[in-house]
Amino acid sequence: MDDYDAAEGLLTSAVEWLYHRHGLKRIWGPLDFDIWHGYRFMTRGFERQPFLGEPRNQRYYPAFFERFGFTVKAEWDSLEVTGPERIANMIVRGAKRFQLLKDRGYRFESMTATSLGGSDDRLHDMLTRTFSGFLGFTPLGKLEGRALLRRARTVFDPRLGLLVYNDANELAGFALACTEPGGAYRPSNGSLSLRSKLACRQQCRRFQTINFYLGGVTPEELKRRSGLGRAGFYAIIQNALDLGCETLLLTLRRKANHAHGLAARSDTQPQREYALYEWNHE
């Protein structure tokens, strides 16, 4: 309901409870307990089809937060690139880096159904290590991590996932994309009905739209400045093109983050934006 008075009363009660009961002077929101379960407001791009994991809210929510006194803590965006030739142009540099690292002894392994099913802890460990420096990071327990992976595996395909080992045979990075089922994906309380799951599987075999969903490099590998992030990006996107990808989504990229460099050769500007807000007690 577009009613600021009601929103103001709710926000006032929330910040006063957090301040007086728990002594909190800085509050971030929106945040569903932690970054693993959803956070941020969408601020631009409401007219576009939602993708897996995208924040969705009423258009007026950000304005209500700002009117109350919240300020932007951090911003993200999403980029959609259409056309195989345009997508291929984005990974030219990555192809060279990929071959260079393979020649050095790096190993790019496709993920298995076991990894995506949550019973292989390597992906959980990589998520923990590579996300440890992210804003709002908190460790994710293995049982909870497995549950999150199991819920998402309907739209993930092992051919669009990589675990990368460096020349010392150490797990150094990962990359994971998913197919976007469009209208077939209609979750209810974070889950899918049997009918929706079957529709998702049918849609996801087509590979027209790929979402480069997650990727990361360990802190140790980053120090080596090996270019593994660009090589992993190439490997995933080339697989997607080989499978018939026509549209690429680069989603939820924090602004000014080095991940934006992966799309440096794109002539498309981000079409969606998001923000996390902060309230300070003065």
C-alpha positions in Angstrom: 0.0 0.0 0.0 1.5 3.4 -1.1 1.0 5.0 2.3 4.0 6.7 3.8 2.3 7.3 7.2 1.9 3.6 7.7 5.4 3.0 6.6 6.8 5.6 8.9 5.0 4.1 11.9 6.4 0.7 11.1 10.0 1.9 10.5 9.9 4.0 13.7 8.9 1.0 15.7 11.6 -1.1 14.1 14.5 1.3 14.6 13.4 2.2 18.1 13.2 -1.5 19.1 16.7 -2.2 17.6 18.2 0.9 19.3 16.6 0.7 22.7 16.5 -3.1 23.1 19.8 -4.0 21.5 21.7 -0.7 21.4 22.1 -0.8 17.6 23.1 2.6 16.2 23.5 1.5 12.6 20.8 -0.4 10.7 21.0 -1.9 7.3 18.0 -2.8 5.2 16.2 -4.5 3.6 18.0 -7.6 4.8 16.4 -11.0 5.3 18.6 -12.0 8.2 21.7 -12.3 6.0 22.9 -11.9 2.4 22.3 -15.6 1.7 18.5 -15.2 1.9 17.9 -12.0 0.0 18.6 -8.3 0.6 18.5 -4.9 -1.2 15.8 -3.0 -3.0 15.3 -2.8 -6.7 15.5 0.9 -7.7 15.3 0.7 -11.5 14.2 -1.9 -14.1 10.8 -2.9 -12.7 9.4 -3.4 -16.2 11.8 -6.3 -17.0 11.2 -10.0 -16.4 12.5 -11.1 -13.0 15.5 -13.4 -12.9 16.4 -16.0 -10.3 17.4 -14.3 -7.0 16.6 -10.8 -8.1 15.3 -8.4 -5.4 11.7 -7.3 -6.2 9.7 -4.7 -4.3 7.2 -2.0 -4.8 8.6 1.0 -6.7 7.9 3.4 -3.8 9.8 1.4 -1.1 13.2 3.1 -1.7 11.6 6.5 -1.6 9.9 5.7 1.7 13.3 4.6 3.2 15.0 7.8 2.0 12.2 10.0 3.3 12.5 8.3 6.7 16.2 9.0 6.8 17.9 6.0 5.4 20.8 6.7 3.0 22.3 4.4 0.3 25.0 2.2 1.7 25.9 0.4 -1.5 24.6 -0.1 -5.0 24.4 -2.9 -7.6 23.3 -3.3 -11.2 22.5 -6.0 -13.7 23.4 -6.0 -17.4 21.5 -7.9 -20.2 23.4 -8.5 -23.5 21.5 -10.0 -26.5 23.0 -11.6 -29.5 25.7 -14.4 -29.7 28.1 -12.2 -31.6 27.9 -9.4 -29.0 28.3 -12.0 -26.2 31.3 -13.6 -27.9 33.0 -10.2 -28.3 33.0 -9.9 -24.5 35.1 -13.0 -23.9 37.9 -12.5 -26.5 40.5 -11.5 -23.8 39.2 -14.3 -21.5 39.9 -16.9 -24.2 43.6 -15.9 -24.3 43.9 -15.9 -20.5 42.1 -19.3 -20.3 44.6 -20.9 -22.7 47.5 -19.3 -20.9 46.4 -20.8 -17.6 45.8 -24.2 -19.0 49.3 -24.2 -20.5 50.6 -23.3 -17.0 48.8 -26.4 -15.5 45.5 -24.9 -14.3 42.6 -27.4 -14.4 39.0 -26.4 -15.2 36.6 -29.0 -14.0 32.9 -29.1 -14.8 30.7 -29.3 -11.7 28.9 -32.5 -11.1 25.3 -33.0 -10.1 26.7 -33.9 -6.7 28.2 -30.5 -6.3 24.9 -28.8 -7.3 22.9 -31.1 -5.1 24.7 -29.8 -2.0 26.4 -33.1 -0.9 29.8 -32.0 -2.2 31.3 -29.5 0.3 33.8 -28.0 -2.2 31.3 -25.5 -3.6 30.3 -24.5 -0.1 33.9 -24.0 0.9 34.6 -21.9 -2.2 31.5 -19.7 -1.5 32.7 -19.1 2.0 36.3 -18.2 1.1 35.6 -16.1 -2.0 32.6 -14.2 -0.5 34.4 -13.5 2.9 35.2 -9.9 1.9 31.7 -9.0 0.6 29.6 -6.4 2.3 27.5 -8.0 5.0 29.2 -11.4 4.8 28.4 -13.9 7.5 29.6 -17.6 7.4 27.1 -20.0 6.0 26.8 -23.3 7.9 27.3 -26.4 5.8 23.8 -27.8 6.4 22.2 -24.5 5.5 24.5 -24.2 2.4 23.5 -27.6 1.2 19.8 -26.7 1.6 20.2 -23.5 -0.4 22.0 -25.4 -3.2 19.3 -28.1 -3.3 16.6 -25.6 -3.7 18.4 -23.9 -6.6 19.5 -26.9 -8.5 16.3 -27.1 -10.7 17.7 -24.3 -12.9 21.4 -25.0 -12.6 23.2 -27.3 -15.1 26.6 -28.9 -14.5 27.8 -27.8 -17.9 27.5 -24.2 -16.7 29.5 -24.7 -13.6 33.3 -24.9 -13.0 35.7 -25.6 -10.2 39.2 -24.4 -11.0 42.5 -25.8 -9.6 45.7 -23.9 -10.0 49.2 -25.2 -11.0 49.8 -26.3 -7.4 46.6 -28.4 -7.6 44.8 -26.1 -5.1 41.2 -25.2 -5.5 41.5 -21.6 -6.6 38.1 -20.4 -8.0 34.7 -21.3 -9.3 32.1 -20.0 -11.7 28.4 -20.9 -12.0 25.7 -19.8 -14.4 22.1 -20.8 -14.6 19.4 -21.0 -17.2 16.6 -18.5 -16.9 13.2 -20.2 -17.3 11.3 -17.0 -17.6 7.6 -17.4 -17.0 8.0 -21.0 -15.8 9.7 -19.9 -12.7 7.1 -18.9 -10.1 8.4 -19.7 -6.6 6.1 -19.8 -3.6 7.9 -19.1 -0.3 11.2 -20.0 -1.9 10.1 -23.3 -3.3 8.6 -24.6 -6.5 5.5 -26.8 -7.0 5.9 -30.1 -8.9 4.2 -28.6 -11.9 6.6 -25.6 -11.8 9.6 -27.8 -11.4 8.7 -29.8 -14.5 8.1 -26.6 -16.5 11.4 -25.3 -15.3 13.3 -28.4 -16.4 11.7 -28.2 -19.8 12.4 -24.5 -20.3 16.0 -24.8 -18.9 17.0 -27.3 -21.5 16.7 -24.6 -24.1 19.6 -22.4 -22.9 18.4 -19.2 -24.7 19.0 -17.0 -21.6 21.9 -17.6 -19.3 22.5 -15.8 -16.0 26.1 -15.6 -14.9 25.1 -16.1 -11.4 28.1 -16.6 -9.2 31.9 -16.6 -9.5 34.8 -16.1 -7.2 38.6 -16.5 -6.8 40.3 -17.3 -3.5 42.2 -14.5 -1.7 45.5 -16.4 -2.3 44.8 -16.6 -6.1 43.9 -12.9 -6.3 47.3 -12.1 -4.9 48.9 -14.0 -7.7 47.1 -11.7 -10.2 46.7 -14.7 -12.6 43.6 -13.4 -14.3 41.6 -16.5 -13.3 38.3 -14.6 -13.0 38.4 -13.6 -16.6 39.4 -17.1 -17.7 36.6 -18.7 -15.7 34.1 -16.2 -17.2 35.2 -17.1 -20.7 34.9 -20.8 -20.0 31.3 -20.6 -18.7 30.1 -18.2 -21.4 31.7 -20.2 -24.2 29.9 -23.3 -22.9 26.7 -21.3 -22.9 27.2 -20.1 -26.5 27.9 -23.7 -27.6 24.6 -24.7 -26.0 22.7 -22.1 -27.9 22.7 -19.0 -25.6 21.3 -15.9 -27.2 21.0 -13.6 -24.2 23.4 -13.2 -21.3 22.6 -11.7 -17.9 25.4 -10.4 -15.7 23.4 -9.9 -12.5 23.8 -8.1 -9.2 27.2 -6.7 -9.7 28.3 -4.2 -7.0 29.1 -0.9 -8.6 32.8 -0.1 -8.9 33.6 -3.7 -8.4 36.3 -5.3 -10.6 33.6 -7.7 -11.9 32.4 -4.9 -14.1 35.6 -5.3 -16.1 34.4 -8.6 -17.5 31.8 -6.7 -19.6 34.3 -4.0 -20.7 33.8 -4.9 -24.4 30.0 -4.6 -24.2 28.3 -1.6 -25.8 25.2 -2.1 -23.5 24.6 -0.2 -20.3 23.0 -1.8 -17.2 19.3 -1.8 -17.3 18.5 -2.5 -13.6 19.8 -1.1 -10.4 19.5 -2.0 -6.7 20.5 -0.5 -3.3 21.1 -1.4 0.3 20.2 1.3 2.8 21.6 2.4 6.2 20.1 4.3 9.0 22.3 6.0 11.6 21.2 7.0 15.1 22.5 10.5 15.7 
